[in-house]
Every structure is written in structure tokens, then in C-alpha cells.
């Protein structure tokens, strides 16, 4: 069956800010500029809407519920039902960009549904207990209700995986999580990083830098604690968030907390740094790739996506090294190892490695994957 003029729908979770998952949607829309866009809610500020190219976004009823602009995440229990109400029956190809509920849209046997999966719902699966603790929902009646809701979401999440024809994962780490949760295979296509926005710089200064939102799982406090025990090492810390005050109290004279910085400022600190320090377990991890784009090596926690974006000290053309325990001692030892092997870390190798994760590479691989699947289904 040959099918011409394929009608495409792109479904995303929620549009609130221009960040990682939105950058994936941006590149998908560049591949399919005539696609229609659907989302649970759309609260993108006007100054961040450029990437949707003026498209009208179809949203769900959650868009109009009380306080949804500020508290839409509180409506998570309703989101599985809401996403199922989006009518995609007129579309041939449905592409969902999903880390929560987007993959749960209802499709028919004559439609092709490809899901770019950032992760199965983290807080419903292997991150459930950490999520409940951090949210203060690990005890009492509220905790019991939250656990029951997450239980029901897990059942729904597993069931709706059957509505996806093909999964794409953003890393091998997430590919394993998809298999663990859904028992479905996935093709890895790394997410796009705007490496061209970052300037290569060979010469480095005598300081380290880290940058992230200050929330518990990012482990920014761990990095500050470790460097507080290395008074001869200068560290610049970029970012703010709920843990900022507590982290500031741990900072010694060799550590400078800069708070939120705009892109130009962050770029300047990153390209001049001796190394970028990264202590969290991420599905992919964009900032270590951005650092390498500048020619800056990375000292990273050796778990998750970092293992796929950084060439370790034992590899050819190394671009960083790993520490394997989220402890101050493990990080301190990694910094010492980095210093002892500094001549192995060439700026040009970092830059060349980062280019493997460019926006152009993403579009090329994504388009090729979809074309193969549409050819198989419709002979086109």
C-alpha cells in the first residue's frame, strides 16, 4: 500500500519552558515542518515560542483547570485520561516525545506511532521511593494515596506501551530501562545538542566549574563538599534552586557560587575551565557534551548517559574520567587522578567527540529511521 502526503502529528508532554525535551521537539519539527503539534498543556512564555514556528498547539482539558498554569504537575493523576482524549484519528504518522504520558495517545492499526522516549515515567518506576521522600509523601495518608496513584499509573504506562509501534531511546541507558519496564526493544538516537553555540578554546585556566539546577538528585552539594576539602582547587558553581542556601553554607573560600548565569556567562566559565564536574546520574546529560564542545574535559559520575558521551581515561582520545561512587572521597580521588594525567586530555578530542551529538546528526538519524519504518508500512 503506497501512501502519499503522509499527515504527521507530534505529541509532547507539556510546554512550559524551552529545555531538553523541547529541543528534541524543535528538531523533529525541522524534519517535519508541516506536522501539527499536540501537548497536555501549553504555557510557553512568548520569548521562548520561536522553536514552534508559530504553530497552533492543541492541548487537553487540563489547560483550563484551576491554577493549571502554575500547578499543572499536580494534575498528574488526570494526565493519562487527558492524553487519551486527543483525537489523532486523521493522522498517518504520530511521533510522541515522551517522558511521562505522551506515548499514551490512542492510535489505530493503520497508523504508525513512533515514540522518542526520554525515559519511562521515572517517578512511577525506579525513582518512586526517592520521589516520595523528596516530596514529603513517604509517610501517612497522603503518602498512601500517592503510592496508590503511582501504582495505577504504572499499570496504565505498561499497557500503553503496546500502542507504540517503535521506540527510540535517548541513550543505551534508557534503552535498558525501556526493556526493563516495557519489555520492548528500542533504537538509540542521542538527543540534539547545539554544539555550534559553544566556542572551542584550547588554552584553559586554573579552575574547575560545575553547572546545574540545585535539586537533590543533581548532587551539587556533593561537589561543593568535595572541593571544600581541596582548598588548593578553585571551583565556580553555576545555578540556583531549592538547595542553594544549604549548599552555600558548605562553600569554603576556594568555592564561588555564582547563582543563575545567562548563556554568555556560563559559556565563558565553561570554555575557560580546566575541567567540568558532573555528579548526577542522568539519562543522557547535555551539559557534559556542551562542556566538551568548548574543548573542556569532564569529571563525571560513572553511571547513566555520561558513560556514553564521555571517553574515559582508558579509551583512545580520552575526553574525561569517571568516579563510581557518589561520595566526596570518590570525587576527590577522581580530581587527583585527573591532575596526574592532565596531559592525556586534549581539547581537540573533546570538541570532536561532542560533534557526534550535534543537531544535524540527530535530524539525519531520526529522519532515516522514520523513513525506513514508513517504507515498510506504506511502501514509501
SERO-995439 format. One line per field, with one value per residue: residue in three letters; x, y, z of N, C-alpha, C in turn. Coordinates in steps of 0.001 Angstrom, whole numbers, plus 500000, padded with zeros to 6 digits. Atoms other than C-alpha are relative to their C-alpha. Example, Ala and Ser with C-alpha at 12.3 -4.5 7.8 and 13.67 -1.06 7.14 Angstrom:
2
type <- c(ALA  SER)
nX <- c(500890  499180)
nY <- c(498810  498810)
nZ <- c(500000  499940)
caX <- c(512300  513670)
caY <- c(495500  498940)
caZ <- c(507800  507140)
cX <- c(500900  499230)
cY <- c(501200  501090)
cZ <- c(500000  500730)
***
This chain:
380
type <- c(UNK  UNK  UNK  UNK  UNK  UNK  UNK  UNK  UNK  UNK  UNK  UNK  UNK  UNK  UNK  UNK  UNK  UNK  UNK  UNK  UNK  UNK  UNK  UNK  UNK  UNK  UNK  UNK  UNK  UNK  UNK  UNK  UNK  UNK  UNK  UNK  UNK  UNK  UNK  UNK  UNK  UNK  UNK  UNK  UNK  UNK  UNK  UNK  UNK  UNK  UNK  UNK  UNK  UNK  UNK  UNK  UNK  UNK  UNK  UNK  UNK  UNK  UNK  UNK  UNK  UNK  UNK  UNK  UNK  UNK  UNK  UNK  UNK  UNK  UNK  UNK  UNK  UNK  UNK  UNK  UNK  UNK  UNK  UNK  UNK  UNK  UNK  UNK  UNK  UNK  UNK  UNK  UNK  UNK  UNK  UNK  UNK  UNK  UNK  UNK  UNK  UNK  UNK  UNK  UNK  UNK  UNK  UNK  UNK  UNK  UNK  UNK  UNK  UNK  UNK  UNK  UNK  UNK  UNK  UNK  UNK  UNK  UNK  UNK  UNK  UNK  UNK  UNK  UNK  UNK  UNK  UNK  UNK  UNK  UNK  UNK  UNK  UNK  UNK  UNK  UNK  UNK  UNK  UNK  UNK  UNK  UNK  UNK  UNK  UNK  UNK  UNK  UNK  UNK  UNK  UNK  UNK  UNK  UNK  UNK  UNK  UNK  UNK  UNK  UNK  UNK  UNK  UNK  UNK  UNK  UNK  UNK  UNK  UNK  UNK  UNK  UNK  UNK  UNK  UNK  UNK  UNK  UNK  UNK  UNK  UNK  UNK  UNK  UNK  UNK  UNK  UNK  UNK  UNK  UNK  UNK  UNK  UNK  UNK  UNK  UNK  UNK  UNK  UNK  UNK  UNK  UNK  UNK  UNK  UNK  UNK  UNK  UNK  UNK  UNK  UNK  UNK  UNK  UNK  UNK  UNK  UNK  UNK  UNK  UNK  UNK  UNK  UNK  UNK  UNK  UNK  UNK  UNK  UNK  UNK  UNK  UNK  UNK  UNK  UNK  UNK  UNK  UNK  UNK  UNK  UNK  UNK  UNK  UNK  UNK  UNK  UNK  UNK  UNK  UNK  UNK  UNK  UNK  UNK  UNK  UNK  UNK  UNK  UNK  UNK  UNK  UNK  UNK  UNK  UNK  UNK  UNK  UNK  UNK  UNK  UNK  UNK  UNK  UNK  UNK  UNK  UNK  UNK  UNK  UNK  UNK  UNK  UNK  UNK  UNK  UNK  UNK  UNK  UNK  UNK  UNK  UNK  UNK  UNK  UNK  UNK  UNK  UNK  UNK  UNK  UNK  UNK  UNK  UNK  UNK  UNK  UNK  UNK  UNK  UNK  UNK  UNK  UNK  UNK  UNK  UNK  UNK  UNK  UNK  UNK  UNK  UNK  UNK  UNK  UNK  UNK  UNK  UNK  UNK  UNK  UNK  UNK  UNK  UNK  UNK  UNK  UNK  UNK  UNK  UNK  UNK  UNK  UNK  UNK  UNK  UNK  UNK  UNK  UNK  UNK  UNK  UNK  UNK  UNK  UNK  UNK  UNK  UNK  UNK  UNK  UNK  UNK  UNK  UNK  UNK  UNK  UNK  UNK  UNK  UNK  UNK  UNK  UNK  UNK  UNK)
nX <- c(500845  499230  500753  499394  500427  500216  500374  499180  500285  498954  500628  499043  500605  500502  499135  499897  498749  499176  498938  499530  500988  500491  499003  500263  501182  499571  499313  501001  500793  499171  500076  501391  500480  501445  500682  500796  499398  500941  499361  500932  500231  499085  499790  498729  499968  499892  498605  499435  500882  499475  499702  501195  500258  501340  501028  501075  499816  501221  499744  501052  500842  499210  499632  501024  500344  499535  498589  499183  498802  498931  500042  500519  499450  500868  501060  499437  500946  500970  499337  500250  501330  499991  499265  500814  501104  499540  500485  498965  500491  499774  498568  499374  498803  500014  498700  500121  498779  500644  499341  501072  501262  500260  500105  501288  501049  500662  499799  500606  499090  499515  499137  498655  499660  498598  499795  498662  500184  498964  499977  501277  500278  499001  500531  500915  499270  498853  499737  501187  499739  499278  500981  500896  499243  499713  501272  500611  501178  499607  500649  501355  501097  499641  499024  500718  500745  499015  499522  501072  500078  498857  500293  500932  499277  499141  500843  500343  498779  499627  501010  499945  498802  500432  500496  498841  499449  498542  499396  498649  499544  498991  498701  500049  500488  501461  500382  500099  501159  501184  500118  500342  501357  501002  499575  499988  498699  499972  498851  499399  499621  499682  500702  499184  499306  499619  498555  499499  500134  498886  498734  498844  498869  498937  499326  500894  499565  499798  501175  501014  501337  501167  501211  501224  501029  499654  500996  499237  499385  498883  498814  499129  499428  498876  498856  499510  499351  498711  499034  499690  498889  498840  499914  499116  500720  501058  501226  501127  501256  501043  501341  500742  501023  500402  498890  498947  499595  499255  498723  499171  499444  498892  498935  498819  499496  499578  501209  500815  501344  500372  501440  500396  499226  500517  499225  498677  499160  499729  499105  498668  499413  499844  498930  498711  499779  499068  500889  501391  500293  501391  500113  501317  500323  500929  500377  499046  499099  499619  498920  498661  499733  499760  498644  499058  500062  499047  498667  499786  500242  501045  499887  501424  500454  499982  501237  500974  499627  498621  499134  500138  499642  498645  499006  499261  498549  499389  500372  499252  500505  500791  500593  500367  499876  501176  499959  501067  500809  500398  499445  498946  498716  499888  499787  498663  499031  500112  499310  498564  499647  500045  498796  498824  500028  500559  499484  500782  501275  499785  501225  500549  500711  501290  500847  500358  500968  501281  500642  500813  501324  500502  501383  500014  499930  501297  500993  499631  500297  501434  500702  499717  500737  501429  500183  499958  501241  501115  499841  500472  501455  500817  499296  499544)
nY <- c(498808  498762  498890  498704  498877  500502  498965  500266  499341  500090  499900  499834  500078  498665  498932  499004  499277  500525  500769  501183  500698  499045  499937  501170  499650  499003  500658  500828  499086  499599  501116  500039  498624  499874  500787  499317  500187  500259  500001  500005  498571  499088  498762  499424  498535  499480  499888  501339  500720  499956  501324  500669  499391  499429  501036  500077  501221  500589  500442  500777  499243  499564  498607  499065  500276  498947  499898  500908  499348  500134  501273  501053  501305  500574  500736  501232  501127  499846  499901  501153  499842  498815  500241  500908  499252  499337  500723  500054  500975  499527  499980  501258  500189  499312  500020  499489  499717  500384  500376  500238  500553  499702  501218  500636  499612  501147  500107  501181  500932  499439  498871  500341  499231  500096  499264  499647  500153  499450  500976  500319  499033  500289  499964  501120  501258  500209  498822  499741  499803  498729  498939  499870  499399  498592  499268  500121  500860  501372  500431  499527  500227  499433  500910  501199  499606  499795  501321  500652  499314  500438  501400  499974  499452  501060  500915  499282  499770  501273  500354  499126  500305  500845  499149  499447  500941  500024  499121  499454  499558  498942  500551  501431  500079  499973  501211  501076  499720  500328  501463  500426  499594  500338  501165  499591  499559  498602  499537  498837  498788  499036  498724  498956  498984  498901  499860  498820  498835  499990  499669  500820  499261  500945  499610  500030  499345  500916  500188  500978  499418  500880  499221  500797  499579  500530  500919  501087  501055  499451  500211  498835  499927  500936  499372  498918  500633  500564  498937  499338  500771  499786  498532  499501  500091  498993  500513  499100  500735  499253  500558  499738  500998  500164  500359  498989  499503  501047  500196  498823  500150  500963  499468  499403  498830  500360  500314  498816  500286  498900  499954  500111  499222  500102  500917  499456  500117  501416  500405  499469  500811  501379  500160  499702  500877  501133  501151  499868  501064  500437  501042  500635  501088  499443  500868  499661  498997  499070  499072  500537  499881  498573  499715  500561  499151  498907  500560  500182  501377  500161  500975  500320  501216  501050  500759  499321  499544  499494  501062  500052  498712  499655  501049  500114  499852  501177  500032  499129  498624  499817  498677  499829  501203  500281  500517  501002  499933  498614  499618  498985  500687  500479  498845  499465  500886  499787  498742  500286  500788  499065  499162  500835  500421  498852  499913  500883  499365  499026  499234  500320  501277  499693  499354  500975  500930  499292  499853  501199  499803  498739  499947  500541  501467  500465  499933  500980  501357  500104  500052  501289  501035  499888  500358  501466  500573  499647  500810  501350  500021  499477  500053  498649)
nZ <- c(500000  500103  499401  500269  499149  498640  499032  498817  498725  498979  498675  498916  498673  499655  500486  498935  500191  501091  499360  500707  500824  500995  501063  500844  500794  500981  501114  500696  500826  501135  500941  500479  499746  500182  498968  498985  498683  498913  498686  498858  499754  500668  499264  500438  500061  501365  500449  500215  500922  501361  500545  500526  501317  500100  500093  499017  499211  499449  498624  499356  499064  498841  500296  499512  498602  499078  499605  500803  500510  499009  499273  500872  499616  498970  500696  500561  500012  501085  501297  500874  500591  500873  501243  500810  500612  501217  501184  501028  500984  501365  500290  500402  499193  498706  499328  498631  499243  498745  498752  499021  500503  501415  500797  499741  500945  500616  501444  500605  500687  501263  499681  499542  498803  499604  498747  499534  498545  499130  498909  499357  498928  498965  498642  499798  500069  499112  499163  499189  498573  499876  500275  498855  498886  500288  500019  498687  500150  499693  498752  499727  500938  501304  500593  500457  501207  501065  500435  500757  501301  500792  500354  501139  501138  500524  500780  501244  500771  500626  501006  501171  500784  501115  501071  500719  500979  499880  499003  500115  498678  500100  499613  499701  498626  500069  500728  498990  499144  500797  500000  498639  499647  501021  500779  501400  500488  500434  500780  499345  500737  498947  500179  500644  499207  500881  499792  500717  499128  499052  500656  499636  499438  499650  498757  498840  498771  498867  499145  500401  500028  500074  500264  499966  499053  498680  499452  499380  500807  500765  499158  499981  498651  499968  500679  499134  498842  500424  500249  498728  499431  500889  499980  501047  501272  500155  500605  500248  499989  500703  499837  498775  499755  498593  499109  500096  498675  499300  500687  499730  498654  500057  500854  499382  500721  501366  500776  500284  500497  500893  500221  501403  500963  501361  500834  500321  498818  499780  501088  499708  498928  500455  500993  499377  498849  500078  500189  499563  499026  500183  498979  499944  500923  500974  501109  501050  499446  501066  499636  500283  501440  500246  499520  500973  501193  499772  499841  498562  499552  498993  498911  499878  499329  501011  500135  500850  501320  500061  500504  501458  500616  499590  500196  498757  500010  500618  501405  500903  500080  498781  499796  498596  499177  499182  498631  500031  498774  499747  498701  500120  500150  501374  500874  499712  500645  501443  500303  499899  501190  501129  499952  500271  501407  500725  501372  500865  500369  501048  500258  501317  499886  499366  501014  501027  499416  499852  501303  500251  499398  500549  500474  501362  499884  499511  501083  501028  499527  499721  501281  500632  499277  500320  501407  500104  499455  500889  501219  499684  499766  501104  501260  500354)
caX <- c(500000  501656  500687  501436  501239  501609  499910  502076  501230  503859  502788  504725  504143  503803  505194  506356  509925  512493  514663  515891  512723  511572  514841  514053  510602  512240  514448  511569  509576  512519  512377  508559  507767  504140  503361  500633  501612  499758  500500  498860  499268  500919  502257  505329  506270  506225  510005  510503  507976  510213  511015  507375  507350  504004  502145  498769  499066  496176  496011  493923  491274  493995  494955  491726  491641  492081  495670  496968  499440  501428  500377  499737  502028  499583  497134  499403  496696  494438  497068  496695  492979  493663  496207  493765  491230  493420  491854  494638  492467  493168  496940  499058  502262  502268  505575  505468  508254  507609  508982  505597  502305  502709  503152  499664  497788  495285  496173  494742  496220  496588  498548  502273  503254  506938  507889  511082  511349  513368  512509  509601  507941  510843  508829  506460  509137  512705  512753  509461  510891  513316  510496  508205  510931  511847  508165  507462  504972  506694  504534  500949  497665  498936  501813  499454  497299  500394  501623  498246  498149  501648  500586  497697  499977  502402  499599  498496  502079  502826  499554  500018  503498  501616  500231  503729  504980  508628  510591  513590  515611  517899  520707  521615  520908  517287  517139  517802  515161  512600  513348  513117  509768  508010  509916  510254  513382  514450  516772  519214  519333  521100  519274  520434  522999  523594  527355  527760  526688  529842  533265  536260  539091  542395  544002  542475  542635  543337  539788  537016  533356  530018  526554  523106  519812  520256  517913  518853  519494  521907  524350  525678  526179  528464  530681  530920  531728  534485  536113  535851  538351  540669  541444  544084  541463  539263  535625  532926  529343  526613  522920  520204  517305  515805  519162  521084  521102  522244  524971  526205  526730  529119  531226  534754  536929  538064  534453  532432  528656  527570  523843  521928  524005  522880  524186  527079  528375  528042  529739  532669  533219  532814  535252  537994  537674  540336  537505  533736  532466  529254  527979  524425  523034  521369  519500  521777  523272  523520  525897  528870  528517  528296  531496  533285  532063  534254  537221  536776  537209  534681  534981  531687  529827  530242  526645  523847  524258  527680  529242  528076  529024  532474  535523  537137  540788  541456  539968  541637  541283  540037  537720  537224  537252  534734  534208  531953  530560  528577  530831  533253  536152  535438  535232  538407  540293  538967  540239  543653  543672  542702  545574  548073  547009  546250  548421  546091  543151  543409  540890  540508  539483  536740  535423  535488  533631  530925  530257  528843  525824  525024  521551  522412  523350  520084  517944  519805  519428  515846  514695  516378  514785  511283  511713  512625  509514  507156  508600  507882  504349  503211  505804  507047)
caY <- c(500000  503204  506302  509810  513092  511466  513561  513925  514712  515455  514885  516189  516155  519774  523022  525230  526210  525729  522938  519424  517693  520855  520905  517401  518568  521534  519250  516864  519848  520814  517347  517554  521288  520658  518467  519503  519828  518452  518831  518232  521956  524936  527645  528617  532267  534442  534862  531060  530181  530654  526941  526003  528261  529875  526560  526359  523848  521563  520984  518905  519961  520298  523576  525118  523660  525979  527047  524857  527481  527257  523835  521673  518919  518469  517149  514178  511666  513100  513194  509578  510214  513640  512438  509760  512453  513933  512948  511874  509733  511908  511384  508721  509169  510018  510940  511231  512818  511187  511147  510794  510344  511482  507945  507083  508723  506382  505221  502662  499720  501767  504485  504427  505529  506170  507209  509104  508024  510218  507691  505668  507723  507941  508798  505887  503254  503011  506563  506160  505908  508809  510931  510211  511078  514352  515316  514503  511843  508777  508637  508982  509067  511385  509004  506043  507898  508915  505313  504099  506741  505775  502114  502893  504997  502062  499795  502396  503118  499442  498923  501937  500781  498323  501246  502249  500633  501607  503058  505341  505880  508806  506544  502906  503529  504400  501547  499185  500943  500609  496870  496503  498313  497547  494509  496402  496943  500467  502102  504607  508091  510546  513851  517008  519303  522728  522271  525174  527572  526717  528093  525788  527005  525175  527146  526672  528490  527027  526453  523865  524568  522876  523985  522639  523303  522838  519949  516816  514334  516710  516231  519781  519661  516660  518577  521575  519331  517588  520833  522269  519526  520578  524208  524484  523865  526744  525874  528023  526847  527986  527505  528077  526147  524874  523662  526883  528092  524761  524412  527954  527134  524326  526536  527443  530327  528428  527958  530718  530307  532408  531613  531757  532919  533737  531687  534011  533995  530224  529717  531889  529958  526617  527221  528517  525782  523175  520628  520447  518446  516430  514297  513209  510102  511328  509604  511395  514581  517571  519795  517380  517406  521216  521361  519065  521313  524012  521650  521189  517677  516279  514572  512689  510166  506876  505841  506606  508570  510011  506640  507104  510747  510825  508840  507568  507723  504205  504975  506474  510237  510473  513358  512810  510368  508816  508338  505441  506319  509455  510272  513123  510658  509150  512585  513829  510774  511438  515033  513779  511223  513942  516166  513296  512510  516010  515697  512970  515361  517180  519953  518998  515439  516843  519013  516209  513872  516491  516832  513286  514692  517671  518757  517877  514311  513964  515121  512884  509744  510470  511110  507954  505823  507139  506774  503110  502439  504342  502480  499175  500190  502081  501366  504942)
caZ <- c(500000  498794  500794  499582  501531  504936  507624  510730  514362  517020  520628  523593  527343  528352  527037  529858  529022  526288  527688  526818  525619  523844  521902  520687  519567  517834  515728  514940  513674  511477  509929  509608  509318  508311  511336  513789  517439  520485  524190  527592  528326  526673  528945  526946  527519  524427  524354  524140  521432  518412  518057  517360  514280  515035  515129  516827  519651  520507  524277  526674  529193  531850  530153  531517  535048  538067  538796  535952  534750  537976  539260  536203  537522  540403  537804  537010  538093  535347  532610  531394  530856  529331  526766  525593  524683  521954  518626  516257  514004  510924  511085  509422  511414  515116  516767  520547  522596  525950  529477  531183  529311  525676  524363  525703  522819  521183  517661  515245  513296  510105  511872  512650  516156  516847  520370  521161  524793  527139  529857  531182  533939  536400  539493  538907  538354  539715  541142  543026  546530  546026  544565  547506  550025  548306  548022  551675  550569  552003  555150  556325  554457  551713  551150  550863  548318  546313  546236  545004  542258  541107  541165  538801  536584  536288  535097  532537  531452  530777  528915  526635  525595  523381  521383  520268  517075  517528  520431  520068  523246  524004  525273  525821  529497  528675  526176  529100  531205  528377  528172  531947  532203  528909  527597  524312  522247  521288  518773  520274  518742  521019  521628  519840  521404  519874  519767  517339  520083  522019  521114  521064  523277  523643  526459  529920  533230  536650  537883  537766  537033  537577  536483  537267  538961  542701  543427  545419  542615  540832  543765  543643  547411  546955  544526  546866  549854  547906  546798  550303  551217  548359  549301  546570  543842  542649  541851  540237  540797  538397  539123  541667  543114  546388  547761  547087  550696  552124  549520  550103  553776  552747  550459  551563  550330  547219  546029  544357  543998  541052  541134  537885  534906  531385  528475  527596  531151  531565  528201  529279  532513  530744  527874  530194  532815  533475  533739  534120  537127  536862  539749  538902  537247  534072  531272  528784  530248  527913  529914  529746  525951  525959  528036  525580  522763  524294  524431  528182  529651  532131  535508  535803  537906  536058  535645  533191  529989  530896  530109  526506  525944  527583  526530  529712  530632  529303  525877  522823  522531  526106  526971  530694  533555  535922  539636  540557  543983  544818  547763  548432  548720  545305  543655  545393  544130  540616  540694  541827  539004  536550  537679  537499  533921  532687  529575  528246  527944  524639  523957  520292  521237  523460  520654  518079  520436  521079  517355  517386  519265  517043  515966  512369  513373  515268  512339  509923  512053  513100  509540  508263  510997  510307  506545  506944  509060  506739  503755  505457  506352  503277  500619  500777)
cX <- c(500883  499160  500751  499463  499639  499739  500620  499504  501180  499350  501098  499264  499322  501029  499979  501235  500772  501208  500278  498997  499431  500988  499888  498806  500369  500634  499058  499159  500808  500013  498619  499336  498488  499205  499158  500521  498926  500762  498937  499621  501028  500042  501369  499932  500281  501441  500666  499204  500546  500133  498763  499517  498557  498879  498935  500123  498662  500313  498817  499207  500766  500458  499064  499585  500569  501481  500942  501286  501179  500100  499577  500544  499160  498862  500521  499018  498981  500645  499833  498640  499994  500666  499203  498852  500433  499612  501040  499594  500251  501462  500519  501169  499891  501372  499805  501385  499605  500975  498965  498812  499791  499832  498639  498879  499447  500194  499409  501001  500551  500854  501347  500365  501447  500209  501484  499908  501198  500192  498574  499826  500871  499377  498952  500734  501194  500342  498843  500348  500758  499042  499083  500708  500198  498740  499314  498753  500314  499341  498556  498999  500318  500988  499342  499233  500956  500498  498945  499871  501145  499853  499085  500680  500922  499215  499653  501224  500427  499029  500175  501289  499642  499451  501100  500532  501513  500439  501382  500389  501114  501386  499842  499497  498471  499478  499842  498798  498694  499787  499545  498524  498960  500263  499884  501421  499902  501262  500541  500295  500224  499314  500928  500617  500487  501478  500566  499866  501203  501328  501120  501121  501038  500625  498996  500605  500007  498782  499104  498638  498959  498771  498797  498975  500275  498817  500748  500711  501160  501323  500989  500661  501208  501243  500607  500712  501378  501040  500312  501160  501242  500225  500904  499346  498854  498798  498984  498740  498908  498663  499348  498925  499762  501155  501090  500515  500839  501378  500950  500670  501196  501218  501116  500550  500401  498824  499151  498660  499509  498494  499676  500874  499371  500948  501413  500960  500370  500993  501431  500692  500317  501195  501380  500382  501020  499220  498616  499686  498509  499762  498667  499897  498911  499691  500947  501026  500540  501219  501406  500368  500288  501413  501042  500001  500989  501447  500351  499715  499045  500397  498573  499767  499795  498780  499056  500611  501431  500964  499981  500452  501420  500916  500906  501504  500711  499676  500920  499330  499060  499480  499582  500296  498824  500370  498723  499176  499665  500378  501087  501351  500217  500269  501390  501071  499981  500715  501512  500475  500022  501267  501250  500101  499582  500442  499215  498749  500243  498680  499352  499245  498623  499032  499520  498975  498629  499255  499154  498560  499338  498541  499886  500025  498665  498976  500255  499593  498506  499222  500189  499207  498520  499740  500006  498683  498791  500068  499450  498476  499196  500691  500484  501003)
cY <- c(501246  501155  501293  501058  499542  501168  499661  500804  499778  500259  500124  500074  501307  501023  501123  500873  499348  499309  498741  499340  500916  500134  498794  500272  501001  499341  499080  500877  500543  498900  499943  501356  500168  499195  500900  499596  499888  499934  499953  501427  500801  501308  500599  501519  500467  500024  498645  499188  499882  498606  499279  500638  500469  498980  500178  498665  499546  499424  499203  500883  500491  501441  500980  499736  501088  499859  499165  500665  499829  498598  498829  498620  499322  499194  498720  498828  500070  499926  498767  500079  501145  499714  499092  500723  500771  499147  500083  499092  500421  499898  498609  499646  500830  499818  500591  500182  499877  499723  499764  499328  500133  498748  499323  500440  498759  500043  498686  499160  500517  501239  499482  500923  499713  500883  500257  500073  500540  499104  499552  500904  499705  499861  498926  498665  500019  501212  500270  500348  501306  501174  500224  500644  501489  500854  499981  499144  498538  499466  500487  499717  500548  499096  498755  500298  500166  498672  499284  500630  499548  498543  499949  500552  498954  499022  500625  500136  498729  499643  500834  499831  499140  500810  500654  498938  499864  501007  500454  500465  501027  499560  498494  499753  499960  498816  498832  500215  499667  498491  499494  500246  499460  498674  500276  500430  501450  500245  501274  501096  501085  501340  501079  500957  501073  500308  501243  501279  500171  500135  499100  500883  499008  500318  500109  500729  499005  499965  498914  500692  498895  500882  499077  500695  499318  499269  498752  499054  500505  499929  501174  500176  499095  500619  501091  499429  499465  501094  500806  499291  500059  501504  500596  499974  501010  499380  501122  499149  500870  499311  500437  498930  499827  499742  501075  500428  498969  499789  501162  499903  499053  500559  500633  501095  499709  499718  501260  499549  501209  500147  499817  500901  499856  499157  500515  499846  498537  499476  500435  499172  498587  499833  500259  499012  498901  498698  500369  498810  499702  498784  499259  498840  500488  498983  500212  500983  500926  500842  499400  500058  501454  500387  499491  500804  501154  499511  499739  498560  499963  498941  499671  498734  498918  499117  500795  500443  500499  498963  499915  501275  500447  498810  499964  499975  498821  499879  500896  501367  500304  501432  500230  498744  499917  499718  499184  499910  501472  500391  501044  499331  499540  501153  500602  499158  500185  501284  499793  499220  500885  500844  499197  499585  501128  500060  499123  500677  501146  500682  499604  498671  500191  500578  498996  498993  500644  500104  498786  500162  501289  499892  499386  498476  499436  499972  498930  498586  499796  499856  498648  498879  500015  499599  498494  499389  500345  499214  498590  499957  500369  499938  501339  500480)
cZ <- c(500000  500542  499754  500967  501409  500946  501352  501209  500940  501351  501043  501330  500395  499539  501021  499834  498866  500613  499171  499092  498926  498835  499072  499096  498912  498784  499222  499081  498817  498939  499350  500256  499860  501035  500898  501378  501084  501327  501096  500362  499223  500776  499666  500032  498571  499489  499776  498973  498576  499385  499457  498694  499819  499914  501080  500724  500554  501374  500537  500966  501217  499832  500700  501451  500915  500350  499133  499501  500950  500571  499112  500353  501079  499387  499340  500020  498861  498613  499115  499309  498994  498662  499068  499294  498747  498789  498885  498846  498553  499558  499642  500913  501271  500629  501391  500602  501464  501140  501095  499312  498493  499152  500143  499088  499307  498479  499496  499230  498680  500200  500500  501158  500390  501222  500226  501518  500758  501217  500282  501221  501223  501377  500245  500027  500961  500866  500969  501446  500257  499797  501199  501187  499780  500025  501360  499986  500312  501271  500038  498902  498614  499275  499442  498715  498818  499464  499159  498605  499089  499568  498772  498743  499393  499141  498654  499097  499272  498880  498736  499199  498788  498835  499188  499042  500117  501054  499537  501401  499847  500458  500182  501414  500022  499194  500963  500918  499267  499969  501375  500300  499017  499284  498494  499629  499535  499190  500635  498981  501057  499747  499447  501008  499037  500191  499324  500821  500921  499261  500508  500525  500528  501353  501146  501197  501151  500919  499419  500021  500018  499808  499985  500877  501327  500628  500446  499043  499139  500772  499964  501373  500149  499376  500879  501229  499638  499805  501258  500718  499112  499867  498930  498617  499976  499294  499848  499848  499392  500198  501291  500161  501494  500961  500070  501382  500742  499390  500277  501368  500028  499271  500823  499082  498557  499065  499842  499428  499215  499826  498533  499137  498621  499150  499759  501175  500263  498966  500296  501086  499512  499064  500592  501097  499713  499782  500494  500891  499985  500887  500021  499014  499057  498909  498817  500552  498925  500388  499838  498517  499649  500448  499012  498700  500086  500044  501449  500403  501181  501030  500407  500820  498942  499982  499105  498686  499879  499440  498478  499308  500328  499746  501218  499823  499347  498509  499167  499939  501161  500134  501451  500792  500958  501449  500193  501286  500247  501429  499769  499769  498563  499031  500209  499315  498480  499581  500050  498779  498758  499947  499622  498534  499070  498534  499032  499444  499010  499639  498673  500012  500628  498977  498951  500514  500100  498681  499628  500491  499498  499572  498599  500010  500457  498871  498945  500425  500235  498689  499329  500671  499620  498552  499791  500459  499123  498695  500226  500126  498762  498639  499530  501037)
***
